[in-house]
């Protein structure tokens, strides 16, 4: 990640944000000179919830997009 210009932080939008997600996000925040896009996958699922992404991610300077790899 240190050598990249852009980081895509991909989260499963059908499961709650967990400890592993937090560890990755903490590492990303340490690299404050990087462009970051938070990608919430599985937006086509009936189990998809924006609430699975904690509000602190929305409070950052990162763009957030939802996608469906199926569609």
C-alpha positions as CSV (number, residue, x, y, z in Angstrom):
1,X,0.0,0.0,0.0
2,X,2.9,2.4,0.7
3,X,3.8,2.5,-3.0
4,X,0.3,2.9,-4.4
5,X,-1.5,6.0,-5.5
6,X,-5.0,4.7,-5.0
7,X,-6.4,2.3,-2.5
8,X,-9.7,0.5,-3.0
9,X,-11.0,-0.7,0.4
10,X,-13.6,-3.3,-0.5
11,X,-16.2,-4.3,2.0
12,X,-19.0,-6.9,1.9
13,X,-22.2,-4.8,2.2
14,X,-24.1,-7.9,3.4
15,X,-22.1,-8.5,6.6
16,X,-21.3,-6.2,9.5
17,X,-18.0,-4.4,9.7
18,X,-15.7,-6.4,11.8
19,X,-12.3,-6.5,13.6
20,X,-10.4,-7.4,10.5
21,X,-12.0,-4.6,8.5
22,X,-11.1,-2.2,11.3
23,X,-7.5,-3.3,11.3
24,X,-7.2,-2.7,7.6
25,X,-9.0,0.6,7.8
26,X,-6.6,1.7,10.6
27,X,-3.7,0.9,8.4
28,X,-5.2,2.9,5.5
29,X,-5.7,5.9,7.7
30,X,-2.0,5.9,8.6
31,X,-1.3,6.4,4.9
32,X,-2.8,9.9,4.9
33,X,-1.4,10.9,1.5
34,X,-3.3,8.3,-0.4
35,X,-6.5,8.5,-2.4
36,X,-9.0,6.0,-1.0
37,X,-12.2,4.7,-2.4
38,X,-14.4,2.6,-0.1
39,X,-16.3,0.0,-2.2
40,X,-19.4,-1.6,-0.7
41,X,-19.9,-4.8,-2.7
42,X,-23.0,-7.0,-3.1
43,X,-25.4,-4.1,-3.5
44,X,-27.7,-6.4,-5.5
45,X,-28.3,-8.6,-2.4
46,X,-31.5,-8.3,-0.4
47,X,-29.1,-8.5,2.7
48,X,-27.1,-5.4,1.6
49,X,-27.2,-2.6,4.2
50,X,-25.4,0.7,4.2
51,X,-25.6,0.4,7.9
52,X,-23.0,-2.4,7.7
53,X,-20.6,0.3,6.9
54,X,-19.9,2.3,10.1
55,X,-20.6,6.0,10.1
56,X,-17.0,6.8,10.9
57,X,-16.1,5.7,7.3
58,X,-18.6,8.3,6.0
59,X,-16.9,10.9,8.1
60,X,-13.6,10.5,6.3
61,X,-12.5,12.3,3.2
62,X,-12.9,9.1,1.2
63,X,-15.3,8.5,-1.6
64,X,-17.8,5.6,-1.1
65,X,-19.4,3.7,-3.9
66,X,-21.7,0.7,-4.0
67,X,-21.3,-2.0,-6.6
68,X,-22.6,-5.4,-7.6
69,X,-20.0,-7.7,-9.2
70,X,-22.9,-9.8,-10.6
71,X,-24.5,-6.9,-12.5
